[in-house]
Amino acid sequence: MRAGSQLSKLATMSRADKSWLYWLSIFLALCFVGCDRLLPSRYNQLVQDADNKATQGDFGRAINLYEAALDDSPRCAEVHYKLALLYDDKLNDPVSALHHFRRYLALSPNGPHVNDAKNSIRRDELAALTSLSGDSIVTRAEAARLRNENLNLHRQLEARAGTSQSIPGKLQTGNAATTKSTAKKSGERTYTVREGDTLASISRKFYKSPNRWHQILEANKQSIQNPKKLTVGQTLVIP
């Protein structure tokens, strides 16, 4: 009886009332379905703003904006990848980079950055282990290799530091011009270091992989004083 009375009331509703009820039901349905997802326009705006901040070198603000865009949907795989690159290349934070590389693989197992993400995970796992726990978790052979590499690197840096102190300042100012002329003669490219650049990020820029950073270091061993801290404005040869 109650159902019948409700049907009769619905039949007597005006066309305007029925239209209003129709759109209200659609609105409520959208709210229930997408209440835990950002609207596409807001998502796109957050990602665009984050990209701009990253380009400007404001990495902290870029990270905040990228994280605000995350909602664990498949579309956020690219955001996780961008966050991983920021932590890996710009902030030297392998632990945070590992998390976002893994989230990228989970959300996009067949995505365009899968190989780079997997290679970066292998490299960052070693970096995270050595930074958090020292050599105790790393195998003895790997630990010995790392110690030898570090020792050789320190020796190289000390030798270069001694050499640079004996060279007059005028000669040092000519390094950029010499680098460019040498690169032109050999057909190699040059790159001017920007704020936040690392050897790994430059390698990724030119070779689509961070793993060839040591080739860049070898090609510029006479001008790079500290491989972990590049000088802004310095000109590097890209082999």
Secondary structure, DSSP 8 states (H G I E B T S, - for coil): -HHHHHHHHHHTS-HHHHHHHHHHHHHHHHHHHHTTS--HHHHHHHHHHHHHHHHHT-HHHHHHHHHHH--SSGGGHHHHHHHHHIIIIIS--HHHHHHHHHHHHHH-TTSTTHHHHHHHHHHHHHHHHHHHHTTSSS-HHHHHHHHHHHHHHHHHHHHHHHHHHHS-HHHHHTHHHHHHHHHHHHT-EEEE--TT--HHHHHHHHHSSGGGHHHHHHHTTTT-S-TTS--TT-EEEE-
